[in-house]
Amino acid sequence: TAELFGALCFSANKLAYFCSMNINDFDPNGVGLRNGNFIGLPFDEENSKIILFPVPWDVTVSYNDGTSTGPANILQESVQLDLHDIDIDNAWQSGIYFAEMDDEILKKNNSLREKASSYIYFLEEGGKLSGDSQTRKILDEINTESAKLNDWVKAKTAHWLDQGKLVGLVGGDHSTPLGYYQALAERHAEFGVLHIDAHMDLREAYEGFEYSHASIFYNALKIPNITKLVQAGIRDYCQAETQLVNSQNQRIEVYYDHYIKQAIYRGDKFSKIVKEMISNLPDKVYISFDIDGLDPKLCPNTGTPVPGGFEFSEVCFIFEQIVESGRTIIGFDLVETGAAGNAWDGNVAARVVYKLASWMAKSNGII
């Protein structure tokens, strides 16, 4: 809700204290501070190096909604994290700042989500758009407003990139990072995407939504600068998506969850599979992480949970190996976290965000 978002945003007094705090005054071993920032860290937008950009949007989600408040959940629960990372010295000093959440985007989302729910129900009951002008009007409005969201995300991320910041987008559903990909494409001639997910998200305008959460990589493939898409943990998909993969002349490599598990059952090492996976990626890598890529015991309230998936330690190993290979992480998104109030989902997602941000910082020589 908008009220919850407001409660989690900075108050004037906390912001004043936060901005005046010197990094040397911060105790990484002390009590987790509820100062409005991610893990209570002592950075503001100006002196940060990594911006966590919340996008509270889940208009087109086709199963469980509520992931629009996933960013608020992550921020709220991040206070439970300890800062020491055994793999990365002084990870907390990379300078992470969780940007303010936009209440107007959330209000627009909530209004459109109500309409989208009625529209999806209409389709599931066998309704046909050709005979219902009012339902067609709802679809057109959602497509128009989703395009505006893409433009907003592109403008916001471009602003920070131009300031030399690194950006991690925090959704919301998986439709949210498209504008960020477009901003990166204006700054990098080519890059690859490692996509961790239970789903391929390669459907064309799923349910009629041009910018559906299930269509993010169908749309991303229109960006020629994305020269390689490596999908990992995939275990729920349709025939049309596999046909699209086969038509892309190896631009897409898919590591299905059952392929990974069967290879391990037959005696292959997980490290060997990960090495092969990473070998398909170019030097610059973007990581798109749908939380349902994890085993659903770690994300039970995500939008579309699916049995199977990675363990937390396995995805952390993948991040590490990308950096150890000499590749640079140029950005990331973490999407589909369960709604605010689901503390466990927020706790796990906050840990994934911290790992992603820290390894991105490491790969860029920040820490």
Disulfide bonds with the S-S distance in Angstrom:
none
